[in-house]
């Protein structure tokens, strides 16, 4: 005990008592720092691999890595609920030498010379992809290397996995078909569409009262391009990259393809080329033949387009 008149030890005044109301400063866990360092190392290694692979393969650099094939022709088709008719047919030339993606949309009603009663190309897949490949070759002169057949369920999940996409709906869309259990109901104007609404947007042809696109399938194809572009732009955005694993899962879950283990790498190739993406429509016009509506392609104009952008 300190006696009266005794001086206090200076150290007594230097001692700081803890403030019970002050929150202790959090220290970043060592695990977090280690994980961040590991992530940086992996990213650096991937970028180096992409750069070296591109240089060796004579390809343009992309953060999505080098491609196994410098140029590949892939058919991307969307099938109806029965899985037999391809309501959407896209011939995609994926060129990693130029990092360019050229897409030719082939109308579902394109007239084909075949032995089937149905002379439209959208019924070819019922006999398998080899039949569809042969009929695409008949129209374009190109025999596709691979195919990716996507169901409409996959389409819904892909859009939902991205958190929806924003497009400008050009006209009022209202159509019902109890046989297909199909209802299309969209108001015109710029809006965010979820998976179900995006499918309506893609499948719309005409309204119940017969009104619709002023220029028929030509306008329909141009409208669908708006959605393709919106999806690819969203995929390239920071939000899209974060959601990429969920998108890939949705694609693999509902996709039929001959790419097997190469599906992810081909999707990456398409993403790498999407910065220079060009859409083309099959040249031709609609005609009634034997009371049936067909799209008849112009042979000379088609070959000129193929030679310019797909060879």
C-alpha positions in Angstrom: 0.0 0.0 0.0 1.3 3.5 -0.9 2.2 5.6 2.0 1.2 9.3 2.4 3.5 11.5 0.4 5.0 8.6 -1.6 5.4 9.4 -5.3 3.4 7.2 -7.8 5.3 5.0 -10.3 5.2 6.7 -13.7 4.2 3.4 -15.3 1.0 3.6 -13.3 -0.2 6.5 -15.4 0.9 4.9 -18.8 -1.4 1.9 -18.4 -4.5 2.1 -20.6 -7.5 0.4 -19.3 -9.7 -1.3 -22.0 -12.8 0.5 -23.1 -15.7 -1.9 -22.6 -17.7 0.0 -25.3 -15.0 -0.1 -27.9 -15.3 -3.0 -30.4 -12.0 -4.8 -30.9 -10.4 -4.4 -34.3 -11.0 -7.4 -36.5 -8.0 -9.0 -38.0 -8.3 -10.5 -41.5 -8.1 -14.3 -41.1 -5.0 -15.9 -42.4 -7.2 -18.3 -44.5 -8.7 -15.3 -46.4 -5.3 -13.9 -47.3 -4.1 -17.4 -48.4 -7.2 -17.9 -50.5 -6.8 -14.5 -52.2 -3.1 -15.2 -52.9 -4.0 -18.6 -54.3 -6.7 -17.1 -56.5 -4.3 -14.5 -57.9 -1.7 -17.2 -58.7 -4.3 -19.4 -60.5 -5.6 -16.4 -62.5 -2.1 -15.4 -63.4 -1.3 -19.0 -64.5 -4.5 -19.2 -66.6 -3.7 -15.9 -68.3 -0.1 -17.1 -69.1 -1.5 -20.4 -70.4 -4.0 -18.5 -72.6 -1.3 -16.2 -73.9 1.1 -19.0 -74.7 -1.6 -21.2 -76.2 -2.8 -18.4 -78.4 0.7 -17.7 -79.7 1.4 -21.3 -80.4 -1.9 -21.9 -82.1 -1.8 -18.7 -84.1 -5.0 -17.5 -82.4 -6.0 -14.1 -80.9 -5.5 -13.9 -77.2 -8.6 -14.4 -75.0 -9.2 -14.7 -71.3 -11.3 -17.8 -72.2 -8.1 -19.7 -73.2 -6.9 -21.2 -76.5 -9.1 -23.4 -78.7 -8.6 -27.0 -79.7 -9.8 -26.1 -83.2 -9.0 -22.8 -84.8 -12.2 -22.8 -86.9 -15.3 -24.9 -86.2 -18.8 -24.9 -87.6 -21.4 -25.7 -85.0 -25.2 -26.0 -85.3 -27.2 -24.7 -82.4 -30.8 -25.7 -82.6 -33.8 -25.3 -80.2 -36.3 -28.1 -80.2 -40.0 -28.0 -79.3 -41.5 -29.8 -76.3 -41.7 -33.1 -78.2 -38.0 -32.9 -79.0 -38.5 -33.5 -82.7 -38.9 -30.2 -84.5 -36.2 -27.6 -84.5 -38.0 -24.2 -84.2 -34.6 -22.5 -84.2 -31.6 -23.4 -86.4 -28.4 -21.5 -86.2 -25.2 -22.3 -88.2 -22.3 -20.9 -86.2 -18.8 -20.4 -87.6 -16.5 -20.0 -84.6 -13.2 -18.6 -85.8 -10.6 -18.4 -83.0 -7.9 -17.2 -85.5 -9.9 -13.9 -85.8 -12.0 -14.3 -82.6 -15.0 -13.9 -84.8 -18.4 -15.5 -84.5 -20.6 -15.5 -87.6 -24.2 -16.8 -87.2 -26.6 -17.8 -90.0 -30.2 -18.2 -89.0 -32.0 -20.8 -91.2 -35.8 -20.4 -91.1 -37.7 -23.3 -89.8 -39.9 -23.5 -92.9 -37.0 -23.7 -95.4 -38.0 -26.0 -98.2 -35.9 -29.1 -98.7 -35.7 -31.8 -101.3 -36.2 -35.0 -99.4 -38.2 -38.3 -99.3 -40.3 -37.2 -96.3 -43.9 -36.0 -96.7 -42.8 -32.9 -94.7 -40.5 -30.9 -96.9 -39.5 -28.4 -94.2 -36.0 -28.4 -92.6 -37.4 -28.2 -89.1 -38.6 -31.8 -89.3 -35.2 -33.2 -90.2 -34.0 -33.7 -86.6 -36.8 -36.3 -86.1 -34.5 -38.6 -88.1 -31.4 -37.6 -86.2 -28.7 -35.1 -86.5 -27.1 -36.7 -89.6 -30.3 -36.0 -91.5 -30.3 -32.4 -90.2 -26.6 -32.0 -91.1 -27.3 -33.3 -94.7 -30.2 -30.9 -95.2 -28.1 -27.9 -93.9 -25.5 -29.0 -96.3 -28.1 -29.1 -99.1 -29.0 -25.5 -98.4 -25.6 -23.9 -97.5 -23.0 -26.3 -99.0 -21.5 -26.6 -95.4 -21.5 -29.9 -93.4 -21.4 -28.8 -89.8 -18.7 -30.3 -87.5 -20.8 -30.6 -84.4 -24.3 -29.9 -83.0 -25.8 -28.5 -79.8 -29.5 -29.2 -79.4 -31.1 -27.2 -76.7 -34.6 -27.7 -75.2 -36.8 -24.8 -74.3 -36.4 -25.9 -70.6 -32.7 -25.1 -70.9 -33.5 -21.8 -72.5 -35.7 -20.8 -69.6 -33.0 -21.9 -67.0 -30.2 -20.1 -68.9 -32.1 -16.8 -68.8 -33.1 -17.2 -65.2 -29.5 -18.1 -64.2 -28.4 -14.8 -65.7 -31.0 -12.9 -63.7 -33.1 -12.1 -66.8 -32.2 -10.0 -69.9 -33.4 -6.6 -71.1 -34.9 -6.3 -74.6 -37.2 -4.0 -76.4 -40.3 -5.9 -77.3 -41.4 -4.3 -80.7 -45.1 -5.1 -80.7 -47.9 -6.4 -78.6 -47.6 -10.2 -78.4 -50.6 -12.3 -77.4 -51.1 -15.9 -78.6 -52.6 -19.0 -77.1 -52.4 -22.6 -78.2 -54.0 -25.1 -75.8 -52.7 -28.1 -77.9 -49.1 -27.0 -77.2 -50.0 -25.6 -73.7 -48.5 -22.4 -75.0 -49.4 -18.9 -73.9 -47.6 -15.8 -75.2 -48.5 -12.5 -73.4 -46.0 -9.6 -73.7 -46.6 -5.9 -73.8 -44.5 -3.7 -76.1 -41.5 -1.7 -74.8 -38.1 -2.1 -73.2 -38.3 -4.5 -70.3 -36.4 -7.2 -68.4 -37.6 -10.7 -69.4 -37.3 -13.8 -67.2 -36.8 -17.3 -68.7 -40.5 -18.0 -69.4 -41.0 -14.5 -70.9 -37.9 -14.8 -73.1 -39.2 -18.1 -74.5 -42.5 -16.3 -75.4 -40.4 -13.6 -77.1 -38.5 -16.2 -79.1 -41.5 -18.3 -80.2 -43.9 -15.6 -81.1 -45.1 -15.7 -84.8 -48.5 -14.0 -84.8 -51.4 -12.9 -82.5 -54.7 -14.7 -82.1 -56.3 -12.2 -84.3 -53.8 -12.8 -87.1 -51.8 -9.6 -86.6 -48.1 -9.8 -86.0 -44.8 -8.8 -87.6 -45.3 -6.5 -90.6 -42.6 -8.4 -92.6 -43.4 -11.9 -91.3 -40.5 -14.2 -90.6 -38.0 -11.5 -91.6 -39.0 -9.4 -88.7 -39.3 -12.4 -86.4 -35.7 -13.4 -87.2 -34.5 -9.8 -86.6 -36.4 -9.7 -83.3 -34.8 -13.0 -82.2 -31.4 -11.4 -82.9 -32.1 -8.8 -80.2 -32.4 -11.6 -77.6 -29.3 -13.4 -78.7 -27.3 -10.2 -78.5 -28.8 -9.4 -75.1 -27.9 -12.8 -73.7 -24.3 -12.7 -75.0 -23.8 -9.1 -73.8 -25.0 -10.2 -70.3 -22.7 -13.2 -70.3 -19.7 -10.9 -71.0 -20.6 -8.6 -68.2 -19.2 -8.9 -64.6 -22.7 -10.2 -63.5 -22.7 -12.7 -66.3 -19.3 -14.0 -65.5 -20.3 -14.5 -61.8 -23.4 -16.5 -63.0 -21.4 -18.5 -65.6 -21.2 -21.8 -63.6 -25.0 -21.8 -63.2 -25.5 -21.1 -66.9 -23.1 -23.9 -67.9 -25.0 -26.3 -65.5 -28.3 -25.3 -67.2 -26.9 -25.9 -70.7 -25.4 -29.3 -69.8 -28.6 -30.4 -68.0 -30.9 -29.9 -71.0 -28.5 -30.3 -74.0 -28.0 -33.1 -76.5 -24.6 -32.8 -78.3 -21.8 -34.8 -79.9 -19.2 -32.6 -78.2 -19.2 -34.6 -75.0 -16.3 -33.3 -72.8 -15.6 -30.5 -75.3 -18.9 -28.7 -74.8 -17.6 -26.3 -72.2 -14.5 -25.4 -74.3 -16.7 -24.7 -77.4 -19.0 -22.5 -75.3 -15.9 -20.7 -74.1 -14.8 -20.3 -77.7 -18.1 -18.7 -78.6 -17.8 -16.4 -75.6 -14.3 -15.4 -76.7 -15.5 -14.6 -80.2 -18.7 -12.7 -79.1 -16.9 -9.4 -79.3 -17.0 -9.6 -83.1 -20.4 -11.3 -83.6 -22.3 -11.0 -86.8 -25.8 -12.3 -87.6 -27.0 -13.2 -91.1 -30.3 -14.4 -92.5 -30.7 -17.0 -95.2 -31.5 -15.1 -98.4 -34.8 -16.0 -99.9 -38.6 -15.4 -99.6 -41.8 -17.0 -98.5 -44.0 -18.8 -101.0 -47.0 -21.0 -101.0 -46.5 -24.3 -102.8 -49.3 -26.8 -103.0 -51.2 -24.7 -100.4 -48.3 -25.0 -97.9 -46.2 -22.0 -96.7 -42.5 -22.4 -97.3 -39.4 -20.3 -97.2 -37.5 -20.8 -100.5 -33.9 -19.8 -100.3 -32.1 -18.0 -103.1 -29.3 -20.4 -104.2 -27.0 -17.8 -105.8 -27.3 -15.2 -103.0 -26.9 -18.0 -100.3 -23.6 -19.2 -101.9 -22.3 -15.6 -102.1 -23.1 -15.1 -98.4 -21.5 -18.4 -97.4 -18.3 -17.8 -99.4 -18.0 -14.3 -97.9 -18.6 -15.1 -94.2 -18.6 -18.9 -93.6 -15.5 -20.2 -95.4 
